[in-house]
Amino acid sequence: MSRLTISMPDPMSDWVESQITAGRYGNVSEYFRDLVRRDQERSIGAIAELRALMERAEAGGISPRALDDVLSAAREEARQRGLLNGAD
């Protein structure tokens, strides 16, 4: 097992200590191992989601719409989802 040393601002350190005091973790190492585990799971999930989207797109074939129409539709959907503001 490797050993890491990290530095962080006092408010972050206080937060970590509060999580331990509250009984959520036994020590600082457990807290950071959990953070890394969750980040790994999130990354793996994001990759799986991207692969599924790509497979769905490939299965859909080639669109008969012009590129400008596809981009406009994508921008509008992104605006409706709150991913873009009105100027984009």
Secondary structure as UniProt FT lines:
FT   HELIX           10..21
FT   TURN            22..23
FT   HELIX           28..60
FT   HELIX           67..80
FT   TURN            81..82
FT   TURN            86..87
//
